[in-house]
Amino acid sequence: MIRILAFPEVFTLAVRIADLSGGQAGAIDIHRFPDGESLVTLPDGLGGQDVAILASLSDPDPRALPLRFAAKTARELGARSVGLIAPYLAYMRQDRRFSPGQAISARLFACFLEESFDWLVTADPHLHRIHSLSDLFRIPARRIETAPLLAEWIAANVPDAVLLGPDSESRQWVAQVAHLADRPFEVLEKRRSGDRDVEVSVPRSEALLAGTPVILDDIASSGRTLIQAIGRLMAAGARPPVCLVIHAVFAGNAHADILAAGAARVVTTDSIPHSTNAISLAGMLSAACREMLDSEVKP
């Protein structure tokens, strides 16, 4: 039996994963002292157990040390193996040195996690020039693909959807979702000149004007891409779009800004807890976790 030990904000997801995998969920208590230090407390009874720590790594810096403390403490308490379920995996964007002296954060963070965990499961990490998690991690690392879940939600909730990808790099992914949902798709043209400076152009399409636009994005952080796309769609005479996002980072007022721009609805997976969560990853995460234990951890 696997023990799923969760950071406080994702305990509900841990219960779902444990129920589906025949495991047991437990809560990790994280106490913050006034000076900023953390005290991490794990449940009892971990001796001889396979443990998976569940932590969604948005806002990663305050979570990084407690994550490491939790993994080390689980081993000290006798856990047989310690894996990481990180529905959202941070620091994957910076995969090269774009300017002299910059840290290549993706590789550094991968090394940081490898020192604490036997395996990793995540959902659609934000990879660009890195083709596979195995190119980064020396421990077994598995990515679950959310495309089938997104397509299922679209087919059930937006039957006249016309899918829109955020940029040319998303074409293959959006095409896959569109194929599974049996709906047409287009791809936006995007130029980014800074963290919050984005220019988006929307293709001219009769299908886009006839159906309900569904803008797909893997991560909504500042929300500028979605806001720009919504504005261009509305100006072109399209219906208010649905925004479908995998990872609901939503820095600052991003969610409110997207709605204020004219989105009919914002829908996300539960990789990061948010009021917009409508698509659960529990089933896929549970299956991937069981496969990791069966194929990689147990002798």
N, C-alpha and C positions, 0 to 999 in steps of 0.2 A: 504494500500500500504506500502510495506517495503522500507526503505531507506538503501541502501548498501553504507557504507562509507569506502573508501579504503585507505590504506597506498599507497604512490605514486607509488611504484614499481609494484603493482598489480591492478592498476586502469583499465587496459584493461580487465582483468578477471572480475572485478566488473561490468563493462558495460554489458558483456555477461550474467552474472548471473541475473542482473536486467532486461534485455530484456526478459529472459526466465521466470522470476517469476512475470512479470508485475509490477516491482518495479522501483525505480529511483536510479541511481548511483551518488555518490558525492565523491569528493577528500578530504582527510585529509591533511592539510599542516603541515609539520614538519620542523621547522627552527632550525638549530643547531648553537648555539652561539660559539664564539671562545673558551670559557672555558669548552665546552662539554655539557652544559645544552641544553634542548630542549624546544621549544615553539610550542605547538600543537594548531591548529586552525581548527574548524569544520565549515561546512556550516550552514547557517541560516535555520530556519523553521523546527526545529525538535520537536516542541511542539505537544504532543499527537501522535507522530509517533513511529512505531516499527522500531528499528534501528539494523542493523547487521554491525559490524565492520569487514572488511576483511583485514587480515594480515597474510602473510606466515612467520612462526617464525623460519626460518633459521637465523643464526647469531642472536640469541634471546636476548642476553644481551642488546645491544643498542636499541632494539625495545620494551623491556619490560616496561620501564617507560612511553614512549609515548603511549603505548597501554593502560596502566592504566589511564593516563591522559585523553585519548580520551573517554574511557568508562565513567569516572566520569563527564566529561564535557557534554557528551550527556545527562546524567541524569539531570545535572544542567540546561540544555537548554530545559528540559521538555519532553524528550523521554519517551514513555510509557514503553518500554522494550528495553534492550540492549543485543544482542547476539554476539557471536564471530564465524566467519568463519575463521578457521585456516587450510588451505589445508595441510600445513606441521606443525606438532605439535612437538615442541622441548622438550627435557629433559625427554623423556619417557624411555630412555635406563637404567638409574641408578635407578632401582626399588628395590634395596636391599643394605645393607651395606656390600660391598665386603671386606673392611678392616676396622679395628677399627677407629672410629672417622669420617668416611665419611658421608656426607649428603645423604639422600635418596631423590634425586632431583625430581623424578617423583611425589611423593606425595606433596612435597613442592611447586612445580610449579603448580600442580592442585589446591592447596589451594590458591595460588596467583591469579589464573584466576577466581576461584569461588567468590572471594571477589568483582569482577568487573562485572561479566556477569551473565545473566539469563540462558543461554544455550550455547552449543558449538557444532559445526559441524567440523569434520576433515576428512582427507582421509588416510586410512591405516596407523595408527600410529605405531611406532616401538616398539610394545609390546613384551615382552618375557614371564616372569613369571606372568604378570598381564593378566588375561583372557579377561577382558572386561573393557571398559572405566567406566562403572558403579561401578567397584571396586575401582576406583580412585576418581571419581567426585561425588559430592553431587548434583550438578545441572544436568539437562538433558544433556546428551552428546551422540552424534550420530557419528558413523564411516561410511563413504561410502566406499564400496569395489570396487577397480579399476579393478579387474580381468576381468569382461566382456569387458571393454574398451581395455585392453591389448590384450585380445584374438581377438577382432574385428580387431585391428591394425595388428596383426600377420597374421590373415587369409587373409587380403587384401594385405599385402605387402611382406610376406615371406611364400609363399604357401608350400615350402618344409622344413619348420622350424623343428628343433629338439630342444626342450626347455631344458635349463640347470638351475637348481636351485643352489644358492650360497652355501648352507649348508643343513644339515639334518633338521634343524628347518623350512626350507622353503618348505619341501616336500609337505605338504598338500596344500599350496597356489599354488605352481607350478603345481601340479596335477590338481587343479581346472582350471587354465588358459589353460593347455594342453587339458583338456576335452572340454572346451568351444571352443577352436580353432581346435579341432579334430586332434591334432598332438602328436607325442611321446615325452617323456621327460626323463631326467636323473637328478641326483643330485650330485653336487660336494662334495668332502670332504674338509673341511676347518679347519685349526688350527690357532688360533690367539694368538700371544704372546705379543702383544702391540698395540698401536693405529695405527701404520703403518706397523707392522710385521705380515704378513699373509702367510701361506703355503697352497696351493691348489692342490689337485689331481683330475684328470679328469678320469672318468670311460672309459673303453674300450668298444666301441659300434660300430657295423657296420652301424647302422642308423645314428650315429653322423658323420661318415665319408662320408656317402652318401648324407646327407642333409646340410642345412645351420644352423649352431649353433646359437641359440638365447639365450644369457645369461640374465636371469631375476634377478633383485635385487631391494629391496625396497628402499634402500638409497645408493647413491654413494657419499662418503665423501672424503676420501683420494684416493679412486679408486684402492687400492692395491689388493682387492679381484678380481676385473675385470681384472686388469693387469696380475696377476698371472694366472688366468684362460685362458686368451687369449694366453699367452706364452705356456702353457701346450697344448692347443688345436692345435696351429700351429705346435708344435713339434711332435704331434701325426698325423699330416697330414690332419687335418680338414681345411675347408674353413675359411677365415676370418669371425669372428662372428659378429653378430649384438648384441649390448648391449642395453637392454630395462630396463629402470630404472623408478621407480615411482617418487622419490624425488631427484632432481638434486642439491645436496648440493655443490659438486665439490670444495672442499677446495684447495686453492693454484692453482697449475697447473694440477689438477687431470684430467680435461677433455682432455687437450692436451696430457697428459701422456697416457691416455687410447687409444687415436687415434694413438699415436706414437707406442704403443705396437702392433698394427695391427688390431684394430677393423675396420670392414667395415663401421659401422655407429653407432652412439650413439643416442638413442631416449628416450625422457622423457615426462612425463605429465607436465602440467603447474602449478603444485602445488608450484613450485619455478620458477620464471621467468628465462629463459635461452635460448640461441640460439638453443638448441636441442629440445625444446618443440614441440611436434607433436601430442599430445593426450590431448584434453581439458576435464577438470573436470567440466566445467560450468554447464552442464545439471544435473549431479548428485548432485552437491552442491546446485543448485537452488531448486531441488525437496526436498532435505533434509531440507533446510531452510524453505520452505513452510510448510513441515510437522511439524517442530518444532513450528512454530507460531500457527498452527491450533490445535495441540494437547497439547502443554505445556504452551504456554504463554497467549493466549487469554482465557478469562473466558468463 
